[in-house]
């Protein structure tokens, strides 16, 4: 997996989780070596919440990271394997944080989940509102004027409300412990005929809202289901194996800061067994709201997260390239390999299957606590 790590991974500080014969184990990677820190911090949540930005706890030296022999579990199930680098944190996500994703959500809504209608609607909306949305700061007086103009023209949408209005869309993406990691299967519902990956930066935040690091995520989206009604968001977003995070959380230090996140270019590559290939990228510099603003709208006087939280920052990438018939756009097929990457965070690689066929999520909070107690870690 070394080729999927950040370009400067040997000098980076990385936090992850391994599935071993004993159970889920937090690790820290420093100077290219992996350390089992479970005796000092049995969960990643505790590790991050107690980290003051200085030295991380000492742990058992597991040797060079490359010596662990980590392989994608979809190719060769074995232990140790890499899990999602979060455990007890709540998994939150922001939607419609880029202008292009706002337009695509309006298209989903107006097409009512019908991919064949989307192309015509897309052309019309881009001609009429696309450039205006890109230049408007959410919640500003200019945004309010644009809203009034769109309302008068019959073009207003609930998606535009969160794109340029004062309140960001923040929702719960997945239950605690349900996310899959690098090299694992990722699932789309078998009854979805229009869906796509959503490559994103994921912030690691403590229980006080302090941003301590970042990772990569795939917020799998079922466009036909959400397009039928925004009230189906939970059914479109929260399914077995539908949330991937990894490969590691990279902690902020002298070589990697939130400024790097702000300038990241996130790339997406999809390869299908049918020979189909798709590549694209999105720049975090085009995001409508800053990472700090999105965190502030997630935690505060209205909501707390005692174990911390992971926050998906949204994506501007909505693939519209026709995969099969003209005008039907992109949708996943089984065994698609999806890679989300950026130079400072590496590459999150997963393979697509259906939610029904993906390995079921079985380890819940009670089981994790029982495992940690049996290992003498609590």
PyMOL commands that set and color helices and strands:
alter all, ss='L'
color gray80, all
select helices_A, chain A and resi 2-4+9-11+44-49+65-68+99-111+115-134+141-152+158-164+223-228+230-237+258-262+284-286+291-296+365-374
alter helices_A, ss='H'
color red, helices_A
select strands_A, chain A and resi 14-19+24-30+33-36+60-64+81-83+90-95+169-174+185-188+195-196+199-205+211-219+221-222+243-251+265-271+277-283+309-312+337-342+346-354
alter strands_A, ss='S'
color yellow, strands_A
deselect
rebuild
show_as cartoon
